[in-house]
Every structure is written in C-alpha cells, then in structure tokens.
C-alpha cells in the first residue's frame, strides 16, 4: 500500500463593490463541503460576486494498492475569514463568517463495493451541520444498488421561515437492466424524523 499526502493552502482577496442595481435571479450560496472550500466564488450564478478576504487550509491523503488503484481517500479542510463580507450582509443572504470544518472519506473496497461520506462541523456552535453516507454495490455493467443516509439540521421551513426543522433521511437508489433496450430505475427516500416517505420514483 502506498500513501500520498497533498496539502493545500489558499489565500483569497476580492474587494467590495456595490451591486444593488443588479437583481438577484438565480443566485444561491454554494455548498460549503470540502469540494467547495477552494473554489473562487461564493455563489452559483453571477448576479452577485461576494467580497471576501480569507485563508483556506486543508489536505488530502490517498492510499493506493499494489496495482496503483486508489482504495481510500481522506480530505479535511477549513476556511478562516479575515474580514466579514459586506455584500452577504447587505443582501440578507446566509453569512459565511463562521467557517465549518469539512471532511470527506471515500473508499473502494473491491470492484463491486464502494462508499463515500461527508461531514461538516460548526465549532462555534459545537454541532454537526451535515452528514452524508453512501454505500454502492455494482455487481455488473449498468447495475447499481445504493443505500444512503443524509442529515441536515436546522433547515428553514418554506412556509414559516422563522421556523426550522431537521432533514434526517434514509434512501435507496437502484438501477438494473431489464433488457438490451430497457433500464429500470427506482428511488426511495424516507424521513426518519417525520416518519414519512418524501420521495418515491419508479421508471
């Protein structure tokens, strides 16, 4: 087994500019998981370009087997904001003043079994802000059975924004060839907290 360590360090400075004359159409805050720590912008879309002054530090370590196939990958990182973003506060959008610690672990057990997991932790409030776990089984070409779990606490209620609720879901995704021309796909998600099915799809 061979191990490779990849440290990462990023400093970013974008000055503030007034953008009140531009409407907000499809702009939303991008996810703050490990994959998003080192991106060069805060938003999806270009209706707003946020000012920022921050430093991001992280690392990725990879483990390879004797055939030089990646078997395990662990990534960790966090962003440290040196100054508050004026644009985020002016537009009443989610503030990123407190960085979350992000971790990601992916593994390939063998040719059929693999897993992926993500975790975010807010040290300022001492709580987990996101958890995801995915288990994949691929017994053959175009065949997939996936079990997953995801937890997102304190999601605003769309009918009462002042209220929040947890998203605590178990899921199943399956894809299987029915013939040379047909592929069956099934998706099912059950919210543990609400004790109800939130998504069921068969096609």
C-alpha positions in Angstrom: 0.0 0.0 0.0 1.3 3.4 -1.0 0.2 6.7 0.7 0.2 10.1 -1.0 -0.3 13.4 1.0 -1.5 16.5 -0.8 -1.5 19.7 1.4 -3.4 22.7 0.1 -3.3 26.4 1.2 -5.2 29.2 -0.5 -5.4 33.0 0.2 -8.1 34.9 -1.5 -9.0 38.6 -1.6 -11.9 40.1 -3.6 -12.7 43.8 -2.8 -16.2 45.1 -2.1 -18.3 46.6 -4.9 -21.9 47.8 -4.8 -24.2 45.6 -6.8 -27.6 47.0 -5.7 -28.6 47.9 -9.3 -28.4 44.2 -10.3 -31.3 41.9 -9.5 -30.9 38.6 -7.7 -32.4 36.0 -10.1 -30.8 32.5 -9.7 -28.0 33.3 -7.3 -27.7 30.9 -4.3 -24.9 30.2 -1.8 -22.8 27.3 -3.0 -22.3 24.2 -0.7 -19.5 24.5 1.8 -18.4 20.9 1.7 -14.7 20.0 1.1 -15.1 20.2 -2.7 -16.2 23.8 -2.3 -13.6 25.1 0.1 -11.1 26.0 -2.6 -13.4 27.5 -5.2 -13.0 31.1 -6.3 -16.6 32.3 -5.6 -19.3 32.0 -3.0 -22.4 32.0 -5.3 -23.8 29.8 -8.1 -24.6 32.4 -10.8 -23.1 35.8 -11.4 -25.9 38.1 -10.1 -23.7 38.7 -7.1 -19.9 38.5 -6.6 -19.1 38.5 -2.9 -16.2 40.4 -1.4 -14.0 38.2 0.7 -10.7 38.0 2.5 -9.9 34.6 3.7 -7.4 31.8 4.1 -8.3 28.1 3.4 -6.1 25.2 4.7 -6.6 21.6 4.0 -5.2 18.3 2.9 -6.0 15.1 1.0 -4.3 11.8 1.6 -4.7 8.9 -0.8 -4.0 5.2 -0.4 -3.1 3.0 -3.4 -2.9 -0.8 -3.6 -0.1 -2.7 -5.3 -1.9 -2.2 -8.7 -1.8 1.6 -8.1 -5.6 1.7 -7.8 -6.9 4.3 -5.3 -8.5 2.4 -2.4 -9.1 5.2 0.2 -9.1 9.0 0.1 -9.4 11.3 3.1 -9.8 15.0 2.8 -10.1 17.7 5.6 -10.1 21.5 5.5 -11.4 24.7 6.9 -11.7 28.4 5.8 -10.6 31.2 8.1 -12.3 34.5 7.3 -10.1 37.6 8.0 -12.9 40.0 7.3 -16.8 39.9 7.1 -18.3 40.1 3.7 -20.3 43.3 3.3 -22.3 42.1 0.3 -23.6 39.0 2.0 -24.9 41.1 4.9 -26.4 43.8 2.7 -28.4 41.3 0.7 -29.6 39.4 3.7 -28.1 36.2 2.4 -26.6 33.4 4.5 -23.4 34.7 6.2 -20.2 32.7 5.9 -18.5 34.5 8.8 -18.0 31.2 10.6 -16.3 28.5 8.6 -17.4 24.9 9.0 -14.8 22.2 9.3 -15.3 19.8 6.3 -14.3 16.2 6.0 -14.7 13.7 3.2 -13.9 10.0 3.1 -14.2 7.8 0.0 -13.2 4.2 -0.4 -13.2 1.4 -2.9 -13.4 -2.0 -1.1 -13.3 -4.1 -4.3 -14.6 -4.0 -7.8 -18.2 -4.2 -6.5 -18.3 -2.3 -3.2 -17.5 1.3 -2.6 -18.5 4.0 -0.1 -18.5 7.8 0.2 -19.1 10.0 3.2 -19.2 13.7 4.1 -19.2 15.6 7.4 -19.4 19.2 8.4 -19.0 20.5 11.9 -19.6 24.0 13.3 -17.0 24.6 16.1 -18.6 27.9 17.1 -21.9 26.2 18.0 -20.4 22.8 18.7 -22.7 20.8 16.4 -22.7 18.8 13.3 -24.2 20.7 10.3 -24.2 18.0 7.7 -23.7 14.2 7.5 -23.9 12.1 4.4 -23.1 8.4 3.9 -23.4 6.4 0.6 -22.8 2.7 0.1 -22.6 1.4 -3.5 -22.9 -2.1 -4.8 -22.2 -2.6 -8.6 -22.5 -6.3 -9.4 -22.2 -5.7 -13.2 -22.4 -3.4 -16.1 -25.3 -0.9 -15.7 -26.3 -2.5 -12.3 -26.3 -0.4 -9.2 -27.8 -0.8 -5.7 -27.2 2.2 -3.4 -28.1 2.8 0.2 -27.6 6.3 1.6 -28.2 8.4 4.7 -28.2 12.1 5.0 -28.7 14.5 7.8 -29.1 18.3 7.6 -30.2 20.1 10.8 -32.0 23.4 11.1 -33.3 23.8 7.5 -35.7 26.8 7.3 -39.4 25.9 6.8 -40.5 27.2 3.4 -44.0 28.1 4.9 -42.6 29.7 8.1 -39.0 31.0 7.5 -38.7 31.8 11.2 -39.0 28.1 12.0 -36.5 25.3 11.2 -36.5 21.6 11.0 -34.1 18.7 10.6 -33.8 16.6 7.5 -32.9 13.1 8.6 -33.3 10.7 5.6 -32.6 7.1 4.6 -32.6 6.5 0.9 -32.4 3.7 -1.7 -31.4 4.0 -5.4 -31.4 1.1 -7.8 -30.7 0.8 -11.4 -31.0 -2.6 -13.3 -31.1 -3.6 -17.0 -34.5 -5.2 -17.9 -33.4 -6.0 -21.5 -31.0 -4.7 -24.1 -33.2 -1.7 -24.7 -34.7 -1.1 -21.2 -33.3 0.1 -17.9 -35.2 0.1 -14.7 -34.6 2.8 -12.1 -36.0 3.2 -8.6 -35.5 5.9 -6.0 -37.0 5.9 -2.4 -36.3 8.3 0.5 -37.8 8.1 4.0 -37.6 10.9 6.5 -36.9 9.3 9.9 -37.8 12.4 11.9 -41.2 12.9 10.1 -41.7 9.1 9.7 -43.0 9.5 6.1 -41.8 8.9 2.6 -40.6 12.1 1.0 -39.7 10.7 -2.4 -40.6 7.6 -4.3 -39.9 7.1 -8.0 -40.1 4.1 -10.3 -39.3 4.4 -14.0 
